[in-house]
Amino acid sequence: MIKNFRYEKCIDLEYKKEENMKLELGNIKIGQPAYRALKNAGIESLDQLTQYRETELLALHGFGPKALGILKSILAEYGLSFKIEE
């Protein structure tokens, strides 16, 4: 029997994406000031993070370019991104 690896990989990626949309930011290695800034803004998961623009996050006190880069790469791993700048 020949398996359709492309299909299985797609299903696995979708499952991974759904599971990690719920991933709490507390499990991601960013600095405490950045974590507190996000938490104070009510952002606690990757799903919520995708609703913000990069400039909005950088405007938060305690959130800087290093944390932005870390989160940007994690979102990219799951095919996600920040809200597009207008």
Residue frames as a rotation matrix with the C-alpha (Angstrom) as fourth column:
MET 1
0.576 0.817 0.000 0.00
0.817 -0.576 0.000 0.00
0.000 0.000 -1.000 0.00
ILE 2
-0.472 -0.705 0.528 1.38
0.699 -0.665 -0.264 3.38
0.537 0.245 0.807 -0.99
LYS 3
0.117 0.462 -0.879 0.83
0.890 -0.442 -0.114 6.08
-0.441 -0.769 -0.462 1.58
ASN 4
0.432 0.075 0.899 0.15
0.562 -0.802 -0.203 9.66
0.705 0.593 -0.388 0.62
PHE 5
-0.213 -0.642 -0.737 2.90
0.977 -0.123 -0.175 11.30
0.022 -0.757 0.653 2.67
ARG 6
-0.841 -0.075 0.536 2.00
0.186 -0.970 0.156 14.77
0.508 0.231 0.830 1.50
TYR 7
0.123 0.978 0.169 -1.55
-0.108 -0.156 0.982 14.36
0.987 -0.139 0.086 2.78
GLU 8
0.498 0.023 -0.867 -0.40
0.761 0.467 0.449 12.91
0.416 -0.884 0.215 6.12
LYS 9
-0.586 -0.783 -0.208 2.11
0.802 -0.524 -0.287 15.71
0.115 -0.335 0.935 6.56
CYS 10
-0.598 0.455 0.660 -0.61
-0.086 -0.855 0.512 18.28
0.797 0.249 0.550 5.85
ILE 11
0.505 0.817 -0.280 -2.93
0.150 0.236 0.960 16.70
0.850 -0.527 -0.004 8.44
ASP 12
0.189 -0.533 -0.825 -0.11
0.967 0.249 0.061 16.58
0.173 -0.809 0.562 10.99
LEU 13
-0.807 -0.520 0.281 0.76
0.496 -0.854 -0.158 20.24
0.322 0.012 0.947 10.36
GLU 14
-0.168 0.837 0.521 -2.87
-0.187 -0.546 0.817 21.30
0.968 0.040 0.248 10.76
TYR 15
0.643 0.364 -0.673 -3.09
0.515 0.444 0.733 19.40
0.566 -0.818 0.098 14.07
LYS 16
-0.238 -0.841 -0.486 0.17
0.969 -0.169 -0.181 20.94
0.070 -0.514 0.855 15.24
LYS 17
-0.743 -0.006 0.669 -1.07
0.183 -0.964 0.195 24.40
0.644 0.267 0.717 14.22
GLU 18
0.280 0.941 0.191 -4.36
-0.081 -0.175 0.981 24.01
0.957 -0.290 0.027 16.11
GLU 19
0.545 -0.123 -0.830 -2.63
0.776 0.449 0.443 22.72
0.318 -0.885 0.340 19.24
ASN 20
-0.412 -0.858 -0.307 -0.05
0.911 -0.399 -0.109 25.48
-0.028 -0.324 0.946 19.27
MET 21
-0.257 0.429 0.866 -2.55
0.168 -0.863 0.477 28.26
0.952 0.268 0.150 18.67
LYS 22
0.807 0.590 -0.012 -3.47
0.058 -0.059 0.997 27.55
0.588 -0.805 -0.081 22.29
LEU 23
0.068 -0.877 -0.475 0.18
0.846 0.304 -0.438 27.54
0.529 -0.372 0.763 23.36
GLU 24
0.905 0.255 -0.340 0.58
0.416 -0.696 0.585 29.84
-0.087 -0.671 -0.736 26.31
LEU 25
0.621 -0.684 0.383 3.28
-0.186 -0.603 -0.776 32.49
0.762 0.411 -0.501 26.11
GLY 26
0.621 -0.363 0.694 4.53
-0.761 -0.066 0.646 31.41
-0.188 -0.929 -0.318 29.53
ASN 27
0.698 -0.333 0.634 6.01
0.245 0.943 0.225 28.32
-0.673 -0.002 0.740 27.84
ILE 28
0.717 -0.453 0.530 8.05
0.515 -0.168 -0.840 30.41
0.470 0.876 0.113 25.40
LYS 29
0.137 -0.779 -0.612 11.51
0.936 -0.100 0.337 31.60
-0.324 -0.620 0.715 26.37
ILE 30
0.179 -0.120 0.977 11.27
0.401 -0.897 -0.183 35.39
0.898 0.425 -0.112 26.31
GLY 31
-0.813 -0.577 0.081 12.43
0.200 -0.406 -0.892 37.84
0.547 -0.709 0.446 28.95
GLN 32
-0.431 0.638 -0.638 10.28
0.887 0.171 -0.428 38.49
-0.164 -0.751 -0.640 31.99
PRO 33
-0.604 0.249 -0.757 9.71
-0.066 -0.962 -0.264 42.19
-0.794 -0.109 0.598 31.17
ALA 34
-0.802 0.303 -0.514 8.40
-0.561 -0.088 0.823 41.22
0.205 0.949 0.240 27.71
TYR 35
-0.681 0.559 -0.474 6.27
0.509 0.826 0.243 38.43
0.527 -0.076 -0.846 29.15
ARG 36
-0.480 0.490 -0.728 4.75
0.680 -0.316 -0.661 40.81
-0.554 -0.812 -0.182 31.75
ALA 37
-0.743 0.184 -0.644 4.10
-0.419 -0.877 0.234 43.44
-0.521 0.444 0.729 29.07
LEU 38
-0.760 0.467 -0.451 2.17
-0.264 0.412 0.872 40.91
0.593 0.782 -0.190 26.98
LYS 39
-0.565 0.542 -0.622 0.30
0.772 0.614 -0.167 39.56
0.291 -0.574 -0.765 29.99
ASN 40
-0.584 0.314 -0.749 -0.69
0.342 -0.742 -0.577 43.07
-0.736 -0.593 0.326 31.11
ALA 41
-0.711 0.318 -0.627 -2.00
-0.675 -0.559 0.481 43.71
-0.198 0.765 0.612 27.58
GLY 42
0.230 0.870 0.436 -4.14
-0.682 0.464 -0.565 40.57
-0.694 -0.167 0.700 27.87
ILE 43
0.410 -0.196 -0.891 -2.06
-0.779 0.432 -0.454 38.53
0.474 0.880 0.024 25.40
GLU 44
0.153 -0.296 0.943 -1.59
-0.798 0.526 0.294 35.00
-0.583 -0.797 -0.156 26.69
SER 45
0.290 -0.022 0.957 -1.48
0.299 0.952 -0.069 32.74
-0.909 0.306 0.283 23.60
LEU 46
-0.772 -0.595 0.222 -0.16
0.349 -0.104 0.931 32.56
-0.531 0.797 0.288 20.04
ASP 47
-0.163 0.814 0.558 -3.70
0.975 0.046 0.217 32.98
0.151 0.579 -0.801 18.76
GLN 48
0.733 0.436 -0.521 -4.05
0.566 -0.817 0.113 36.32
-0.376 -0.378 -0.846 20.53
LEU 49
-0.096 -0.891 -0.444 -0.57
0.236 -0.453 0.859 37.39
-0.967 -0.022 0.254 19.42
THR 50
-0.631 -0.148 0.762 -1.52
0.751 0.132 0.647 37.15
-0.196 0.980 0.027 15.73
GLN 51
0.415 0.885 0.213 -4.13
0.903 -0.429 0.021 39.86
0.110 0.184 -0.977 16.24
TYR 52
0.691 -0.245 -0.680 -1.48
0.170 -0.859 0.483 42.55
-0.702 -0.450 -0.552 16.89
ARG 53
0.856 -0.484 0.180 0.88
0.044 -0.278 -0.959 44.48
0.515 0.829 -0.217 14.64
GLU 54
0.116 -0.914 -0.390 4.61
0.873 0.281 -0.398 44.48
0.473 -0.294 0.831 15.36
THR 55
-0.534 -0.332 0.777 4.52
0.084 -0.936 -0.342 48.24
0.841 -0.117 0.528 16.06
GLU 56
0.459 0.770 0.443 1.72
-0.470 -0.213 0.856 47.77
0.754 -0.602 0.265 18.60
LEU 57
0.808 -0.210 -0.550 3.77
0.501 0.736 0.455 45.19
0.310 -0.643 0.700 20.48
LEU 58
-0.215 -0.973 0.079 6.92
0.810 -0.223 -0.542 47.30
0.545 -0.053 0.837 20.39
ALA 59
-0.166 0.246 0.955 4.94
-0.244 -0.949 0.202 50.16
0.955 -0.199 0.218 21.93
LEU 60
0.834 0.464 -0.299 4.36
0.130 0.360 0.924 48.06
0.536 -0.809 0.240 25.06
HIS 61
0.366 -0.699 0.614 6.64
-0.885 -0.466 -0.004 49.04
0.289 -0.542 -0.789 27.95
GLY 62
0.082 -0.450 0.889 9.12
-0.657 0.647 0.388 46.21
-0.749 -0.616 -0.242 28.48
PHE 63
0.599 0.162 0.784 8.65
0.408 0.781 -0.473 44.59
-0.689 0.604 0.401 25.07
GLY 64
0.151 -0.660 -0.736 11.59
-0.567 -0.668 0.483 45.05
-0.810 0.345 -0.475 22.71
PRO 65
0.291 -0.077 -0.954 13.07
-0.950 0.095 -0.297 43.90
0.114 0.992 -0.046 19.41
LYS 66
-0.785 -0.619 -0.022 14.65
-0.608 0.777 -0.166 40.76
0.119 -0.117 -0.986 20.89
ALA 67
-0.538 0.676 0.503 11.30
-0.061 0.565 -0.823 39.41
-0.841 -0.473 -0.263 22.14
LEU 68
0.387 0.680 -0.623 9.69
-0.673 -0.254 -0.695 40.41
-0.630 0.688 0.359 18.84
GLY 69
-0.173 -0.573 -0.801 12.28
-0.950 0.312 -0.018 38.39
0.260 0.758 -0.598 16.91
ILE 70
-0.932 -0.152 0.330 11.79
-0.279 0.881 -0.382 35.32
-0.232 -0.448 -0.863 19.10
LEU 71
-0.191 0.954 0.232 8.02
-0.060 0.225 -0.973 35.43
-0.980 -0.200 0.014 18.77
LYS 72
0.299 0.246 -0.922 8.19
-0.875 -0.315 -0.368 36.16
-0.381 0.917 0.121 15.05
SER 73
-0.577 -0.603 -0.552 10.28
-0.766 0.634 0.108 33.04
0.285 0.485 -0.827 14.43
ILE 74
-0.843 0.346 0.412 7.96
0.001 0.767 -0.641 30.88
-0.538 -0.540 -0.647 16.54
LEU 75
0.177 0.946 -0.271 4.92
-0.355 -0.195 -0.914 32.14
-0.918 0.258 0.302 14.65
ALA 76
0.056 -0.231 -0.971 6.70
-0.997 -0.057 -0.043 31.47
-0.046 0.971 -0.234 11.34
GLU 77
-0.895 -0.412 0.173 7.32
-0.421 0.907 -0.017 27.85
-0.150 -0.088 -0.985 12.38
TYR 78
-0.518 0.788 0.334 3.57
0.425 0.576 -0.699 27.36
-0.742 -0.220 -0.633 12.45
GLY 79
-0.578 0.251 0.777 2.81
0.775 -0.129 0.618 29.35
0.255 0.959 -0.120 9.33
LEU 80
0.553 0.759 -0.343 1.49
0.832 -0.527 0.175 32.30
-0.048 -0.382 -0.923 11.32
SER 81
-0.516 -0.711 0.478 2.41
0.673 -0.682 -0.288 35.97
0.531 0.174 0.830 11.47
PHE 82
-0.644 0.276 -0.714 1.63
0.411 -0.662 -0.627 39.20
-0.646 -0.697 0.313 13.19
LYS 83
0.518 0.854 0.040 -1.19
0.588 -0.322 -0.742 41.35
-0.621 0.408 -0.669 11.86
ILE 84
-0.099 -0.560 0.822 -0.12
0.981 -0.193 -0.013 43.11
0.166 0.805 0.569 8.66
GLU 85
-0.524 -0.197 -0.829 0.88
0.430 -0.901 -0.058 46.76
-0.735 -0.387 0.557 8.98
GLU 86
0.371 0.713 0.595 -1.44
0.915 -0.171 -0.365 49.17
-0.159 0.680 -0.716 7.17
